[in-house]
Amino acid sequence: MPQAIFLLSIFGYLVFCIFFKWSVDWVAEELPAPSLISLLIAFFMSPGTVPPEARLYAGQEYIQVPYIYICIYIYIYIYIYIWL
């Protein structure tokens, strides 16, 4: 159960990123469309830094760091207080 909630929250953020990527006209902004795979890998491997090819919006690194810590906190909370 805790793993499912953790993964659903991470995939929920990925779904948000997919819809955000679809909603922006990258040709009009003269930017290459960011790679969601690079975004998700960098999300876990180096929180707080976003590679240029994965940047979706300004301030993305400031949103991702608290989000991943909240997800981990919820995971630990559910694991400790419900499963033990």
VOGU-3710 file (C-alpha; in Angstrom, 3 decimals, decimal comma):
1> mpqaifllsi> 0,000/0,000/0,000  2,667/2,634/0,823  4,552/1,823/-2,372  1,384/2,214/-4,431  0,657/5,650/-2,960  4,268/6,737/-3,508  4,263/5,582/-7,131  0,841/7,077/-7,829  1,980/10,455/-6,539  5,111/10,348/-8,712
11> fgylvfciff> 3,128/9,270/-11,771  0,559/11,959/-10,968  3,331/14,547/-11,266  4,416/12,927/-14,528  0,852/13,192/-15,867  0,860/16,886/-14,917  4,142/17,300/-16,829  2,710/15,525/-19,873  -0,330/17,801/-20,010  1,847/20,852/-19,428
21> kwsvdwvaee> 4,156/19,796/-22,259  1,170/19,341/-24,576  -0,274/22,735/-23,671  2,850/24,780/-24,519  3,643/25,739/-28,104  7,371/25,026/-28,108  7,800/26,134/-31,736  6,414/29,594/-30,988  8,739/29,930/-27,997  11,660/28,770/-30,161
31> lpapslisll> 12,652/26,114/-27,635  13,079/22,373/-28,078  10,388/20,277/-26,416  11,769/18,908/-23,134  12,385/15,226/-22,610  10,080/13,743/-19,986  12,356/10,740/-19,571  15,262/13,018/-18,655  12,954/14,906/-16,315  11,897/11,774/-14,443
41> iaffmspgtv> 15,451/10,403/-14,217  16,809/13,730/-12,940  13,881/13,952/-10,512  15,315/11,027/-8,546  19,007/11,044/-9,393  19,725/14,733/-8,763  16,876/16,535/-7,009  17,195/20,288/-7,193  18,878/20,356/-10,588  17,029/20,154/-13,869
51> ppearlyagq> 18,988/19,504/-17,064  18,333/22,037/-19,838  16,750/19,377/-22,061  14,209/18,574/-19,330  13,139/22,092/-18,267  9,377/22,532/-18,575  8,721/25,708/-16,581  10,557/28,334/-14,575  11,185/27,353/-10,984  10,796/23,658/-11,718
61> eyiqvpyiyi> 13,626/22,654/-9,379  11,985/24,578/-6,525  8,775/22,596/-6,965  10,341/19,173/-7,437  12,492/19,102/-4,301  9,670/19,695/-1,786  7,408/17,399/-3,788  9,794/14,457/-3,612  10,395/15,029/0,108  6,639/15,147/0,730
71> ciyiyiyiyi> 6,204/11,893/-1,193  8,978/10,213/0,779  7,560/11,519/4,072  4,099/10,184/3,219  5,624/6,844/2,234  7,499/6,547/5,537  4,508/7,750/7,573  2,172/5,206/6,011  4,733/2,429/6,329  5,498/3,085/9,987
81> yiwl> 2,083/3,932/11,367  -0,109/1,616/9,331  2,004/-1,431/8,511  3,978/-1,766/11,753
//
